[in-house]
Amino acid sequence: RRVHQQHGRVGIDGVDARSNPAEFAKQLSSPDANVRRRSAEALARLAATDQRKLVEGYQLQEKNKEVRLALDWALYRMGRSEALYRIVKDLDSSRQDQAVGYLAEFESPDVLYPFLKKENNPPRVNAGLLKALGRIGDAQTLDLIKPYRESHQPYVAEAAELAHDEIE
């Protein structure tokens, strides 16, 4: 996590507990998609529930898919659990790495288990879940991912193997 301070001020990438969520919220209207995405990610890290209504509004109108994913991450962190379904769905897109990054910030892998156990997941969703679990998994995760190491779905066995090695 990049957190850098200059005399109590924090650059847009860095977020500390003293950061003012309202400052980041203002930047959600920036014409620059990168600024909007980083602001959404900052609000997610702050879990700034006081900004939730505003973030919900921006999420509905956001056209840029990377920014919309970041806004979903912020909403999930603000207590909107259904936003997690949209983040997991984005594992099956060009935004897989971004989604994996967010899922890998979870305190516990348990939240992801029900998604992995679902039937009919696209291969990229399973692979993405396995990548995230590789970063945050524990001994219980090793048991859960064992069958995926034999998967015939593209990318899945490889992701399970990597996750297994990372957790070990």
N, C-alpha and C positions, 0 to 999 in steps of 0.2 A: 504494500500500500504506500502510495506516495503521499507523504504528509510533510510539507515543508513550510516553515513560518519565517516571516520577516517581521520582527518586532511586533508579534501579536497579530499581525495581518497574515492572511493565508492566501496563496495563489489559488486560482480557480481549480487546479488539480488537487490541491491539498485541502483537507477538511479537518478542523479540530472542533472540540466540543464548544468552543466559544464562537464558532462561526454563526453568523446570523442567517437563518434559513430564508428570511425575506429577501436578502440580497441575491441568493441563488434563484429564488422564485421569480424575481424580476427578470433574470436573464433567460427565462424560458420563452420570452417573446423575441429574443435576439434573431436577426435574419440569418445568423451563422449556425448551421446545424451542429457543428462541433461544440459551440458554446452551449447550445440547448442541451445536447447530450451530457456534457460534463456537469451542467447545472442540475440535471435530473439525477445523475449519479451522486452528486454531493448531497442532494435532498434525501436520497435513499440511504446514504451512510449516516446522515443525521436522524433518519427515521422521523422526519419533521411532520408529525401528524397535523399540526396547525396549518400546514400548507396543502392538506389533502384535497380539499374541494377545488382549489386552484389547479393542482396537478391533474385531477380528474378531467377538468375542462380542457387543459392543454392536450391530454392524452387523446381525447375524442377528436380533436381537430388536427393533430399532428400528421403530416403527410410522409415525413421521412421515417423509414422503418427502423433505422438504428436508434433514432431519438425516441420513437414510440416504444421500443423495447426498453430503453433506459427509464422511460416514464412508468412502464409497467413494473419494473424493478422497484422504483420509488414507491409506487402504490402498494406493492406487496409488503414492503418494509414499513409502510404506514398502516398496515392492518387489513388491506383488501386482499384476502387470501385467494380470491378467484383470479387475480392477476397472475398467479403462479402458473395457471393452465396456459396462459398466453406465452409466458416465458418458455415453458417446456415445449410448446408447439413450435416456437421459433428455433428449436434445436434442429428442426428439419428445414433449414433455410440457409442462405448465405451468411446469416448472422449467428451461426452455431457457436463460434468462439466467444462472441460477446455474451451469449446466453449462458454458456458454460462458466464463464468468468463470474457472472452474478450468482449462479447456483453454487459455485465453489466457495462463496462467502458465507454460506449457511453455517450456523454454530454446530448443527448436528445433521448427520446424513439421513436420519429417520424420515424426514419430510419427503425425501425423494423416493423412498422404497415403493410406495403405492404406484407411482408413475412407472417405475421399472417393471413392476409385476403385471401391468396392464397387458392384455392380449392385443394383438394387431398394431402395436407401435410401429411406425416406420423405422427402418434400420438406423437412420441418422438420429432419431430421438433416443433410441436405446444407446447408441454409441456416445451421444452427448451426455446422457445421464451417467454412463459409466465413467466418462472423463471427469465429470464433476465429482463423482463418488471417489475416484482415485485420489482426489486432493483432500477430501474431508472424511473419508471412510475409516472404519475401525474393524476390529475382529469380526463383529457381526456382519459387516459389509462383505468381508471375504467369503463367508458362507453363501450369502445372497448372490454374489456375482459368479460363483463357481460354474453353474450351468451355462452361463453366457460365454465361457471360454471355449465351449464346443459349438457355438452358434454357427449356422450356415448363412445368416444374414450378412451382407457386405459390411465391413468395418467393425462389426460388433465383437467378434472373437478377439480381434486385435486390440480394440479398446478395453475389453475385459482383461486381457492379458496385461496390458499396460497399467490398468487400475490396480490389478492384483499386485504387481511389482511395486507400484508406488506405495500402496498401503503397507505391504510387508516391510 
